[in-house]
């Protein structure tokens, strides 16, 4: 999906390496928790953004994430990213036919 192997990388490095930005081309902002680690501090549902792979190919991704808590303590984030590039192309093609 990224054009590189993200295993062992933190979210900040993945975002920087893949040049993440919102669909309006503004920079993708990463919220920082109180310990300066990239973690979701609130739920995010179906947020769409664009990446540029190392080979220059652009992809559109959708993410949902939520804080991972132990009691009241934030210990991490559960995040899912889906490549929705083909879906977005199909939606554009349908709009163009109208």
Secondary structure as UniProt FT lines:
FT   TURN            7..8
FT   HELIX           11..17
FT   TURN            18..19
FT   STRAND          21..22
FT   TURN            23..24
FT   TURN            34..35
FT   STRAND          44..52
FT   TURN            54..55
FT   STRAND          58..70
FT   TURN            71..72
FT   STRAND          73..83
FT   HELIX           85..97
//
